Amino acid sequence: MLKVGLTGGIGAGKSEVSRLLVSYGAVLIDADRIAREVVEPGTPGLAAVVEAFGESVLAPDGSLDRPALGSIVFADPDRLATLNSIVHPLVGARSAELEGQAQPESVVIHDVPLLTENGLAPLYDLVVVVDASPETQLDRLVRLRGMQESEARARMAAQATREQRREIADLVIDNDGPLDALEPQVRSVWEQLTERAGS
């Protein structure tokens, strides 16, 4: 089994790359999706979050009110650390469980947005970084996701720099161009990954 960490800045196109890799046969473990699953209603994760932050982080239907929680933790590094100490171990355990279900010859792609920021590169056999210039990221966030420019810039500033991501990369996919320029690059990376997995 080849364990691959896939990361990239917001708006770099990581989701499109992971979609293509899955279409070629990769097993995808999506950290963001798991982070949502582990705090769904009825989970020990949600109970722990409510215990730490109070009932005000619950929506009327009993689910997690993400904007309410976000407004607490993003303004206070200590509160964010508390949240991470609850969620990260749960995500790690579920990721390991999913990885254990993969076939021995699989290429397992761990889609981890904050891989660089959290120093997680050593957990993987190699790291693939989806790279785009800050100008391209900003354009995509504003034009395609409808973000305000100030919000987009703040989200980008909260992440690792382009240089920090490239430093930990074993393979870089340049996604500054149009979508049709992306596919051949991803296919080439996939060929390298399957070769590594088979060796």
URJOJO-V41308 format. One record per residue. RES is the residue in one small letter. PSI is psi in radians with two decimals (none if undefined). NEAR is the number of other C-alpha atoms within 10 Angstrom. D_LAST is the distance of its C-alpha to the last C-alpha in Angstrom with 1 decimal. Layout:
BEGIN
res: (RES;RES)
psi: (PSI;PSI)
near: (NEAR;NEAR)
d_last: (D_LAST;D_LAST)
END
This chain:
BEGIN
res: (m;l;k;v;g;l;t;g;g;i;g;a;g;k;s;e;v;s;r;l;l;v;s;y;g;a;v;l;i;d;a;d;r;i;a;r;e;v;v;e;p;g;t;p;g;l;a;a;v;v;e;a;f;g;e;s;v;l;a;p;d;g;s;l;d;r;p;a;l;g;s;i;v;f;a;d;p;d;r;l;a;t;l;n;s;i;v;h;p;l;v;g;a;r;s;a;e;l;e;g;q;a;q;p;e;s;v;v;i;h;d;v;p;l;l;t;e;n;g;l;a;p;l;y;d;l;v;v;v;v;d;a;s;p;e;t;q;l;d;r;l;v;r;l;r;g;m;q;e;s;e;a;r;a;r;m;a;a;q;a;t;r;e;q;r;r;e;i;a;d;l;v;i;d;n;d;g;p;l;d;a;l;e;p;q;v;r;s;v;w;e;q;l;t;e;r;a;g;s)
psi: (2.37;2.12;2.05;2.26;2.19;2.21;2.99;2.74;2.85;2.30;0.07;-0.36;0.42;-0.68;-0.71;-0.70;-0.78;-0.62;-0.78;-0.77;-0.71;-0.69;-0.42;-0.24;0.08;2.66;2.15;2.26;1.90;1.86;-0.67;-0.77;-0.74;-0.67;-0.55;-0.71;-0.72;-0.11;0.44;2.76;2.40;-0.09;2.66;-0.54;-0.82;-0.71;-0.72;-0.66;-0.76;-0.67;-0.66;-0.59;-0.16;2.92;-0.31;-0.24;0.13;2.43;2.87;-0.52;0.09;-0.02;2.97;2.24;1.60;-0.78;-0.69;-0.78;-0.74;-0.72;-0.44;-0.88;-0.54;-0.22;-0.08;1.81;-0.60;-0.71;-0.64;-0.71;-0.66;-0.81;-0.81;-0.62;-0.38;-0.86;-0.74;-0.78;-0.60;-0.73;-0.74;-0.76;-0.76;-0.68;-0.76;-0.66;-0.80;-0.69;-0.68;-0.38;-0.17;2.66;2.64;-0.52;0.10;2.66;1.97;2.05;2.04;1.88;1.84;1.78;-0.75;0.60;-0.81;-0.87;-0.62;0.15;0.70;-0.04;-0.70;-0.25;-0.23;2.72;-0.63;2.83;2.27;2.21;2.22;2.07;2.39;2.66;2.68;-0.60;-0.74;-0.77;-0.86;-0.79;-0.79;-0.71;-0.71;-0.84;-0.75;-0.58;-0.10;0.38;2.65;2.54;-0.70;-0.70;-0.77;-0.78;-0.69;-0.75;-0.72;-0.71;-0.44;-0.20;3.00;2.77;2.86;-0.74;-0.72;-0.68;-0.77;-0.53;-0.61;-0.01;2.37;-0.60;2.42;2.29;2.06;1.97;0.82;-0.35;-2.87;2.89;-0.66;-0.25;-0.27;-0.76;-0.85;-0.63;-0.75;-0.67;-0.71;-0.74;-0.74;-0.74;-0.72;-0.69;-0.76;-0.59;-0.78;-0.72;-0.61;-0.28;none)
near: (16;20;19;22;26;29;28;28;25;22;24;25;22;23;17;16;23;23;12;17;21;16;10;13;13;20;21;21;21;18;20;13;11;17;18;15;16;19;22;15;15;11;11;14;21;23;15;15;21;17;10;14;16;12;14;12;22;19;13;9;8;13;14;21;15;13;11;13;20;13;11;15;18;11;10;11;11;11;16;15;12;14;17;15;11;18;20;15;12;19;23;14;11;18;18;12;11;14;20;10;9;15;11;12;12;18;25;26;23;23;23;18;19;19;23;24;14;10;10;14;20;11;12;15;14;18;26;24;27;29;25;21;15;18;9;15;22;24;17;18;21;17;12;10;11;11;15;13;14;11;13;20;16;11;14;19;11;9;17;16;16;17;10;12;23;18;11;19;20;14;16;20;21;17;25;18;10;8;11;8;12;18;16;11;16;22;15;11;17;19;13;12;21;17;12;14;17;11;8)
d_last: (10.2;10.0;13.6;15.1;18.7;20.6;24.1;26.9;30.6;33.1;33.6;30.4;29.1;26.4;27.5;27.2;23.6;22.7;24.6;22.7;19.3;20.6;22.0;18.5;17.3;16.5;18.2;20.8;22.5;25.5;27.2;30.4;30.8;30.2;32.7;35.2;34.5;35.1;38.5;39.7;43.2;43.3;40.3;40.6;39.0;42.0;44.4;43.1;43.4;46.9;47.8;46.7;48.1;50.9;51.8;52.2;48.4;48.8;49.7;52.6;50.3;48.7;45.4;44.2;46.2;43.4;45.9;48.2;45.4;44.1;47.6;47.7;44.3;43.8;47.1;46.5;43.4;44.4;44.6;41.3;39.8;41.5;40.0;36.5;37.0;37.7;35.1;32.0;31.6;32.1;29.5;27.0;27.8;27.6;24.2;22.8;24.4;22.9;19.4;20.0;20.9;17.6;15.4;12.4;10.0;12.2;12.1;15.3;17.5;20.2;23.1;25.1;28.1;29.1;25.7;27.0;30.5;29.4;27.0;24.1;21.2;20.2;19.5;16.4;12.9;14.3;17.6;18.6;22.3;24.6;27.2;30.8;33.9;36.5;38.9;36.5;35.8;39.6;40.4;38.1;39.3;43.0;42.8;40.3;40.6;44.3;44.1;47.0;46.0;47.0;44.8;41.8;42.3;42.7;39.5;37.6;39.3;38.3;34.6;32.5;33.2;31.0;30.5;29.4;26.8;25.4;25.3;22.7;20.6;17.1;17.7;21.2;22.5;26.1;28.3;31.7;32.4;33.1;30.9;30.1;28.6;26.1;24.4;22.8;21.4;20.0;18.4;16.9;15.5;14.2;12.3;10.7;10.0;8.6;6.2;5.3;5.7;3.8;0.0)
END
